[in-house]
Amino acid sequence: MLSHSGQNYKLEFPFVDHSYDNLVIDEAEIRVILPEGASGFEIVYPNYEIVRGADEKIKTYLDTFGRPVLVFSAKNLEENHIKNIEIYYKFNPIMLLQEPLLVVIAFMVIFASVIIIVRLDFSISVDENKRSSPAGCISSRGAIQQHR
């Protein structure tokens, strides 16, 4: 269950869930992937021994600096170990806009660069049809010769 108050979030879930009667687990490892930008982790453990491993970072698509991964492990678990673990962390909700804004800016850069590239003229020779003459000037040779 996820609940929050402002920038403070609380994630609560059972470390071991009921799969079948007389459940026995020799060794369990749980990896919790939190949103990108989460920090200030506080963990409330159940009343049995859970070992916290080293924190990791995982990068998925559109991530800029990675998502934090909390690693927990426990041994010799049974049905009476079905109790919740609570993870408290801080997360700025503005960070939810990071990935959509990244996509929008990338498309804007692509479209702007295409517009600029299409408008550039890379031709070596000068096209006579594209030359513009000032308004009111006679541009044909025949008209100039008749005037003389």
Rosetta constraint file for C-alpha pairs under 8 A:
AtomPair CA 1 CA 10 HARMONIC 7.95 0.50
AtomPair CA 1 CA 11 HARMONIC 5.76 0.50
AtomPair CA 1 CA 12 HARMONIC 5.06 0.50
AtomPair CA 1 CA 13 HARMONIC 6.24 0.50
AtomPair CA 2 CA 9 HARMONIC 7.13 0.50
AtomPair CA 2 CA 10 HARMONIC 5.69 0.50
AtomPair CA 2 CA 11 HARMONIC 4.62 0.50
AtomPair CA 2 CA 12 HARMONIC 6.42 0.50
AtomPair CA 3 CA 9 HARMONIC 5.81 0.50
AtomPair CA 3 CA 10 HARMONIC 5.27 0.50
AtomPair CA 3 CA 11 HARMONIC 6.69 0.50
AtomPair CA 4 CA 8 HARMONIC 5.56 0.50
AtomPair CA 4 CA 9 HARMONIC 4.19 0.50
AtomPair CA 4 CA 10 HARMONIC 6.01 0.50
AtomPair CA 5 CA 9 HARMONIC 6.50 0.50
AtomPair CA 7 CA 90 HARMONIC 5.45 0.50
AtomPair CA 7 CA 91 HARMONIC 5.21 0.50
AtomPair CA 7 CA 92 HARMONIC 5.45 0.50
AtomPair CA 7 CA 93 HARMONIC 6.97 0.50
AtomPair CA 8 CA 88 HARMONIC 7.16 0.50
AtomPair CA 8 CA 89 HARMONIC 5.96 0.50
AtomPair CA 8 CA 90 HARMONIC 4.69 0.50
AtomPair CA 8 CA 91 HARMONIC 6.49 0.50
AtomPair CA 9 CA 88 HARMONIC 5.69 0.50
AtomPair CA 9 CA 89 HARMONIC 5.37 0.50
AtomPair CA 9 CA 90 HARMONIC 5.97 0.50
AtomPair CA 9 CA 91 HARMONIC 6.99 0.50
AtomPair CA 10 CA 86 HARMONIC 6.76 0.50
AtomPair CA 10 CA 87 HARMONIC 5.67 0.50
AtomPair CA 10 CA 88 HARMONIC 4.54 0.50
AtomPair CA 10 CA 89 HARMONIC 6.57 0.50
AtomPair CA 11 CA 86 HARMONIC 5.73 0.50
AtomPair CA 11 CA 87 HARMONIC 5.08 0.50
AtomPair CA 11 CA 88 HARMONIC 6.42 0.50
AtomPair CA 12 CA 84 HARMONIC 6.24 0.50
AtomPair CA 12 CA 85 HARMONIC 5.74 0.50
AtomPair CA 12 CA 86 HARMONIC 4.49 0.50
AtomPair CA 12 CA 87 HARMONIC 6.38 0.50
AtomPair CA 13 CA 84 HARMONIC 5.09 0.50
AtomPair CA 13 CA 85 HARMONIC 5.67 0.50
AtomPair CA 13 CA 86 HARMONIC 6.80 0.50
AtomPair CA 14 CA 82 HARMONIC 6.13 0.50
AtomPair CA 14 CA 83 HARMONIC 5.26 0.50
AtomPair CA 14 CA 84 HARMONIC 4.00 0.50
AtomPair CA 14 CA 85 HARMONIC 5.92 0.50
AtomPair CA 15 CA 30 HARMONIC 7.66 0.50
AtomPair CA 15 CA 82 HARMONIC 6.62 0.50
AtomPair CA 15 CA 83 HARMONIC 6.46 0.50
AtomPair CA 15 CA 84 HARMONIC 6.00 0.50
AtomPair CA 15 CA 85 HARMONIC 6.10 0.50
AtomPair CA 16 CA 77 HARMONIC 7.91 0.50
AtomPair CA 16 CA 81 HARMONIC 6.80 0.50
AtomPair CA 16 CA 82 HARMONIC 5.19 0.50
AtomPair CA 16 CA 83 HARMONIC 7.20 0.50
AtomPair CA 17 CA 82 HARMONIC 5.90 0.50
AtomPair CA 18 CA 23 HARMONIC 7.45 0.50
AtomPair CA 18 CA 79 HARMONIC 6.97 0.50
AtomPair CA 18 CA 82 HARMONIC 7.16 0.50
AtomPair CA 19 CA 23 HARMONIC 7.11 0.50
AtomPair CA 21 CA 79 HARMONIC 7.68 0.50
AtomPair CA 22 CA 78 HARMONIC 7.21 0.50
AtomPair CA 22 CA 79 HARMONIC 6.48 0.50
AtomPair CA 23 CA 77 HARMONIC 8.00 0.50
AtomPair CA 23 CA 78 HARMONIC 5.35 0.50
AtomPair CA 23 CA 79 HARMONIC 5.54 0.50
AtomPair CA 24 CA 76 HARMONIC 6.98 0.50
AtomPair CA 24 CA 77 HARMONIC 5.72 0.50
AtomPair CA 24 CA 78 HARMONIC 4.54 0.50
AtomPair CA 24 CA 79 HARMONIC 7.12 0.50
AtomPair CA 25 CA 75 HARMONIC 7.15 0.50
AtomPair CA 25 CA 76 HARMONIC 5.65 0.50
AtomPair CA 25 CA 77 HARMONIC 4.95 0.50
AtomPair CA 25 CA 78 HARMONIC 6.25 0.50
AtomPair CA 26 CA 75 HARMONIC 5.42 0.50
AtomPair CA 26 CA 76 HARMONIC 4.58 0.50
AtomPair CA 26 CA 77 HARMONIC 6.44 0.50
AtomPair CA 27 CA 73 HARMONIC 7.31 0.50
AtomPair CA 27 CA 74 HARMONIC 5.87 0.50
AtomPair CA 27 CA 75 HARMONIC 4.33 0.50
AtomPair CA 27 CA 76 HARMONIC 6.15 0.50
AtomPair CA 27 CA 77 HARMONIC 7.40 0.50
AtomPair CA 28 CA 73 HARMONIC 5.47 0.50
AtomPair CA 28 CA 74 HARMONIC 5.42 0.50
AtomPair CA 28 CA 75 HARMONIC 6.30 0.50
AtomPair CA 29 CA 71 HARMONIC 7.10 0.50
AtomPair CA 29 CA 72 HARMONIC 5.63 0.50
AtomPair CA 29 CA 73 HARMONIC 4.24 0.50
AtomPair CA 29 CA 74 HARMONIC 6.67 0.50
AtomPair CA 30 CA 71 HARMONIC 5.88 0.50
AtomPair CA 30 CA 72 HARMONIC 5.14 0.50
AtomPair CA 30 CA 73 HARMONIC 6.17 0.50
AtomPair CA 31 CA 69 HARMONIC 6.35 0.50
AtomPair CA 31 CA 70 HARMONIC 5.64 0.50
AtomPair CA 31 CA 71 HARMONIC 4.63 0.50
AtomPair CA 31 CA 72 HARMONIC 6.40 0.50
AtomPair CA 32 CA 69 HARMONIC 5.48 0.50
AtomPair CA 32 CA 70 HARMONIC 5.11 0.50
AtomPair CA 32 CA 71 HARMONIC 6.53 0.50
AtomPair CA 33 CA 67 HARMONIC 6.65 0.50
AtomPair CA 33 CA 68 HARMONIC 5.99 0.50
AtomPair CA 33 CA 69 HARMONIC 4.51 0.50
AtomPair CA 33 CA 70 HARMONIC 6.57 0.50
AtomPair CA 34 CA 38 HARMONIC 6.55 0.50
AtomPair CA 34 CA 67 HARMONIC 6.08 0.50
AtomPair CA 34 CA 68 HARMONIC 5.60 0.50
AtomPair CA 34 CA 69 HARMONIC 6.32 0.50
AtomPair CA 34 CA 70 HARMONIC 7.96 0.50
AtomPair CA 35 CA 67 HARMONIC 5.62 0.50
AtomPair CA 35 CA 68 HARMONIC 7.08 0.50
AtomPair CA 35 CA 91 HARMONIC 7.92 0.50
AtomPair CA 36 CA 63 HARMONIC 7.34 0.50
AtomPair CA 36 CA 65 HARMONIC 7.43 0.50
AtomPair CA 36 CA 66 HARMONIC 5.92 0.50
AtomPair CA 36 CA 67 HARMONIC 4.29 0.50
AtomPair CA 36 CA 68 HARMONIC 6.73 0.50
AtomPair CA 36 CA 95 HARMONIC 7.64 0.50
AtomPair CA 37 CA 67 HARMONIC 7.02 0.50
AtomPair CA 37 CA 68 HARMONIC 7.98 0.50
AtomPair CA 37 CA 91 HARMONIC 6.23 0.50
AtomPair CA 37 CA 92 HARMONIC 7.33 0.50
AtomPair CA 37 CA 95 HARMONIC 6.88 0.50
AtomPair CA 38 CA 67 HARMONIC 7.73 0.50
AtomPair CA 38 CA 68 HARMONIC 7.09 0.50
AtomPair CA 38 CA 89 HARMONIC 6.40 0.50
AtomPair CA 38 CA 90 HARMONIC 5.60 0.50
AtomPair CA 38 CA 91 HARMONIC 4.71 0.50
AtomPair CA 38 CA 92 HARMONIC 7.66 0.50
AtomPair CA 39 CA 89 HARMONIC 5.74 0.50
AtomPair CA 39 CA 90 HARMONIC 5.30 0.50
AtomPair CA 39 CA 91 HARMONIC 6.65 0.50
AtomPair CA 40 CA 88 HARMONIC 7.75 0.50
AtomPair CA 40 CA 89 HARMONIC 5.24 0.50
AtomPair CA 40 CA 90 HARMONIC 5.81 0.50
AtomPair CA 41 CA 87 HARMONIC 6.76 0.50
AtomPair CA 41 CA 88 HARMONIC 5.64 0.50
AtomPair CA 41 CA 89 HARMONIC 4.65 0.50
AtomPair CA 41 CA 90 HARMONIC 7.41 0.50
AtomPair CA 42 CA 87 HARMONIC 5.81 0.50
AtomPair CA 42 CA 88 HARMONIC 4.98 0.50
AtomPair CA 42 CA 89 HARMONIC 6.44 0.50
AtomPair CA 43 CA 85 HARMONIC 7.37 0.50
AtomPair CA 43 CA 86 HARMONIC 5.68 0.50
AtomPair CA 43 CA 87 HARMONIC 4.60 0.50
AtomPair CA 43 CA 88 HARMONIC 6.24 0.50
AtomPair CA 44 CA 85 HARMONIC 5.99 0.50
AtomPair CA 44 CA 86 HARMONIC 5.03 0.50
AtomPair CA 44 CA 87 HARMONIC 6.49 0.50
AtomPair CA 45 CA 50 HARMONIC 7.20 0.50
AtomPair CA 45 CA 84 HARMONIC 7.71 0.50
AtomPair CA 45 CA 85 HARMONIC 5.20 0.50
AtomPair CA 45 CA 86 HARMONIC 6.73 0.50
AtomPair CA 46 CA 83 HARMONIC 6.12 0.50
AtomPair CA 46 CA 84 HARMONIC 6.41 0.50
AtomPair CA 46 CA 85 HARMONIC 5.95 0.50
AtomPair CA 48 CA 81 HARMONIC 7.36 0.50
AtomPair CA 49 CA 74 HARMONIC 6.59 0.50
AtomPair CA 50 CA 72 HARMONIC 6.56 0.50
AtomPair CA 50 CA 73 HARMONIC 5.78 0.50
AtomPair CA 50 CA 74 HARMONIC 4.91 0.50
AtomPair CA 51 CA 72 HARMONIC 5.71 0.50
AtomPair CA 51 CA 73 HARMONIC 5.23 0.50
AtomPair CA 51 CA 74 HARMONIC 6.15 0.50
AtomPair CA 52 CA 70 HARMONIC 7.72 0.50
AtomPair CA 52 CA 71 HARMONIC 5.89 0.50
AtomPair CA 52 CA 72 HARMONIC 4.55 0.50
AtomPair CA 52 CA 73 HARMONIC 6.45 0.50
AtomPair CA 53 CA 70 HARMONIC 7.39 0.50
AtomPair CA 53 CA 71 HARMONIC 5.05 0.50
AtomPair CA 53 CA 72 HARMONIC 5.77 0.50
AtomPair CA 53 CA 73 HARMONIC 7.34 0.50
AtomPair CA 54 CA 70 HARMONIC 7.38 0.50
AtomPair CA 54 CA 71 HARMONIC 6.60 0.50
AtomPair CA 55 CA 68 HARMONIC 6.97 0.50
AtomPair CA 55 CA 69 HARMONIC 5.75 0.50
AtomPair CA 55 CA 70 HARMONIC 5.12 0.50
AtomPair CA 55 CA 71 HARMONIC 6.32 0.50
AtomPair CA 56 CA 68 HARMONIC 5.91 0.50
AtomPair CA 56 CA 69 HARMONIC 4.92 0.50
AtomPair CA 56 CA 70 HARMONIC 6.67 0.50
AtomPair CA 56 CA 71 HARMONIC 7.82 0.50
AtomPair CA 57 CA 66 HARMONIC 5.53 0.50
AtomPair CA 57 CA 67 HARMONIC 5.36 0.50
AtomPair CA 57 CA 68 HARMONIC 4.70 0.50
AtomPair CA 57 CA 69 HARMONIC 5.62 0.50
AtomPair CA 58 CA 66 HARMONIC 5.27 0.50
AtomPair CA 58 CA 67 HARMONIC 5.25 0.50
AtomPair CA 58 CA 68 HARMONIC 6.58 0.50
AtomPair CA 58 CA 69 HARMONIC 6.85 0.50
AtomPair CA 59 CA 63 HARMONIC 5.91 0.50
AtomPair CA 59 CA 64 HARMONIC 7.81 0.50
AtomPair CA 59 CA 65 HARMONIC 7.22 0.50
AtomPair CA 59 CA 66 HARMONIC 4.47 0.50
AtomPair CA 59 CA 67 HARMONIC 6.22 0.50
AtomPair CA 60 CA 66 HARMONIC 7.24 0.50
AtomPair CA 62 CA 99 HARMONIC 6.05 0.50
AtomPair CA 62 CA 102 HARMONIC 7.68 0.50
AtomPair CA 63 CA 67 HARMONIC 7.65 0.50
AtomPair CA 63 CA 99 HARMONIC 7.31 0.50
AtomPair CA 77 CA 81 HARMONIC 6.09 0.50
AtomPair CA 78 CA 82 HARMONIC 7.71 0.50
AtomPair CA 91 CA 95 HARMONIC 7.84 0.50
AtomPair CA 93 CA 97 HARMONIC 7.97 0.50
AtomPair CA 94 CA 98 HARMONIC 7.37 0.50
AtomPair CA 97 CA 101 HARMONIC 5.99 0.50
AtomPair CA 98 CA 102 HARMONIC 6.05 0.50
AtomPair CA 99 CA 103 HARMONIC 6.37 0.50
AtomPair CA 100 CA 104 HARMONIC 6.23 0.50
AtomPair CA 101 CA 105 HARMONIC 6.01 0.50
AtomPair CA 102 CA 106 HARMONIC 6.12 0.50
AtomPair CA 103 CA 107 HARMONIC 6.26 0.50
AtomPair CA 104 CA 108 HARMONIC 6.18 0.50
AtomPair CA 105 CA 109 HARMONIC 6.15 0.50
AtomPair CA 106 CA 110 HARMONIC 6.25 0.50
AtomPair CA 107 CA 111 HARMONIC 6.08 0.50
AtomPair CA 108 CA 112 HARMONIC 5.96 0.50
AtomPair CA 109 CA 113 HARMONIC 6.02 0.50
AtomPair CA 110 CA 114 HARMONIC 6.19 0.50
AtomPair CA 111 CA 115 HARMONIC 6.16 0.50
AtomPair CA 112 CA 116 HARMONIC 6.22 0.50
AtomPair CA 113 CA 117 HARMONIC 6.02 0.50
AtomPair CA 114 CA 118 HARMONIC 6.00 0.50
AtomPair CA 115 CA 119 HARMONIC 6.37 0.50
AtomPair CA 116 CA 120 HARMONIC 6.45 0.50
AtomPair CA 127 CA 131 HARMONIC 6.81 0.50
AtomPair CA 133 CA 137 HARMONIC 6.99 0.50
AtomPair CA 133 CA 139 HARMONIC 7.10 0.50
AtomPair CA 138 CA 143 HARMONIC 6.94 0.50
AtomPair CA 138 CA 144 HARMONIC 7.17 0.50
AtomPair CA 139 CA 143 HARMONIC 7.74 0.50
AtomPair CA 139 CA 144 HARMONIC 7.95 0.50
AtomPair CA 140 CA 144 HARMONIC 6.84 0.50
AtomPair CA 141 CA 145 HARMONIC 6.31 0.50
AtomPair CA 142 CA 146 HARMONIC 6.33 0.50
AtomPair CA 143 CA 147 HARMONIC 6.38 0.50
AtomPair CA 144 CA 148 HARMONIC 6.83 0.50
